[in-house]
Amino acid sequence: MILVGFLGNAVVCIIVYQRPAMRSAITLLLATLAFSDIILSLCCMPFTVVTIITVRWHFMDSFCSLSAALYWFFILEGVFILLIISVDRFLIIVQHQERLNPRRAKVVTAVSWALYFCVSAPLLGGWPLVEVPARAPQCMLGFTKLLAGCAKVLTLVGAAFFATFAMMLSSYLGILHTVRKNAVCVHSQSDSLDLQLPTRTSLRRLQQQQQVSLDLSFKTKAFTTILILFMGFSLCWLPHSVYSLLSVFSRRFYCRLSFYTTSFCVLELSYLKSVFNPIVYCWRIKKFCKACLQLLPQTVQIFPKVPEQIQRRIQTSTVYAYTENQYPV
């Protein structure tokens, strides 16, 4: 997980840095998300591995607080980036407003880093309580009866998952409703055009309908990629959020004999999000997949590299269809 998380997210950052054409607002946010996953893989995962193998925390108590602060800081930053991308998709597809540009993406990223640093900084001073019991694989939020500590934990977990999950879910439900409504409209217009006699007006409307259908297909594909990231975030972070709340508020859960096994499973599942994201990029984003293949050395590539001019003309996946509604102009 450390190797895949570091290399996969490093490739994302390298591609965005080397290719100015890919520095759109969304790719800049994805690069920020990849950078936070890189730091998480380097600063938290190795110490967790040592603790899992030896079943002891071999590092200083001050570093325990630092590790917990870094863990929550980069988790919160990654969650916020996914939220911004979801809201941007909602504005584009539902309200037809494109508010996010590269400059605003950089400003939002800088503000989020400053905000979540202030939220995570109290963990360095041991507030709320951060400890590594002998049965847990990493510095974690411990059981406490103090109202201030409980309020802080509710703020952390609420901001990390529940509030963000609610906003993302409402955005995606609105997008799904809009995409379904647009698809029904395009289908009904296509059926009505098929029943009419071929005229210049009907041909013009047919071209507009094909353009709308193409635009709808592109937006739906981009939305599907973001939806997959959201599903991965939900599956990886729902158990960890519930586990954190139970650890702080339930002494019975915190003192159970199976607490170490539960901690291990939940922690590894939360780290899996850092590995999951670059795999989704390579699977769903065609430009990113091509850039990854171009980064490989010539001796590693299985297929010979096609010249760019010929590659633009060859599209084996394109299907050319002729219908009675299409006429030469």
Secondary structure as the mmCIF struct_conf table of DSSP 4:
data_model
#
loop_
_struct_conf.conf_type_id
_struct_conf.id
_struct_conf.beg_label_comp_id
_struct_conf.beg_label_asym_id
_struct_conf.beg_label_seq_id
_struct_conf.end_label_comp_id
_struct_conf.end_label_asym_id
_struct_conf.end_label_seq_id
HELX_RH_AL_P HELX_RH_AL_P1 ILE A 2 GLN A 18
HELX_RH_3T_P HELX_RH_3T_P1 PRO A 20 MET A 22
HELX_RH_AL_P HELX_RH_AL_P2 ALA A 25 CYS A 43
TURN_TY1_P TURN_TY1_P1 CYS A 44 CYS A 44
HELX_RH_AL_P HELX_RH_AL_P3 MET A 45 THR A 54
BEND BEND1 VAL A 55 ARG A 56
BEND BEND2 PHE A 59 PHE A 59
HELX_RH_AL_P HELX_RH_AL_P4 ASP A 61 ILE A 93
TURN_TY1_P TURN_TY1_P2 VAL A 94 VAL A 94
BEND BEND3 GLN A 95 GLN A 95
HELX_RH_AL_P HELX_RH_AL_P5 PRO A 102 SER A 120
HELX_RH_3T_P HELX_RH_3T_P2 ALA A 121 GLY A 125
TURN_TY1_P TURN_TY1_P3 GLY A 126 GLY A 126
BEND BEND4 PRO A 128 PRO A 128
STRN STRN1 VAL A 130 GLU A 131
TURN_TY1_P TURN_TY1_P4 ALA A 134 ARG A 135
BEND BEND5 PRO A 137 GLN A 138
STRN STRN2 MET A 140 LEU A 141
HELX_LH_PP_P HELX_LH_PP_P1 GLY A 142 PHE A 143
HELX_RH_AL_P HELX_RH_AL_P6 LEU A 147 VAL A 157
HELX_RH_PI_P HELX_RH_PI_P1 GLY A 158 PHE A 162
HELX_RH_AL_P HELX_RH_AL_P7 ALA A 163 ASP A 194
TURN_TY1_P TURN_TY1_P5 LEU A 195 LEU A 195
BEND BEND6 GLN A 196 GLN A 196
HELX_RH_AL_P HELX_RH_AL_P8 ARG A 200 PHE A 249
HELX_RH_AL_P HELX_RH_AL_P9 ARG A 251 TYR A 254
TURN_TY1_P TURN_TY1_P6 CYS A 255 CYS A 255
TURN_TY1_P TURN_TY1_P7 LEU A 257 SER A 258
HELX_RH_AL_P HELX_RH_AL_P10 PHE A 259 ARG A 284
HELX_RH_AL_P HELX_RH_AL_P11 LYS A 286 LEU A 295
BEND BEND7 LEU A 296 LEU A 296
TURN_TY1_P TURN_TY1_P8 GLN A 298 VAL A 300
BEND BEND8 ILE A 302 PHE A 303
HELX_LH_PP_P HELX_LH_PP_P2 PRO A 304 PRO A 307
HELX_RH_AL_P HELX_RH_AL_P12 GLU A 308 ARG A 313
TURN_TY1_P TURN_TY1_P9 THR A 316 SER A 317
TURN_TY1_P TURN_TY1_P10 GLU A 324 ASN A 325
#
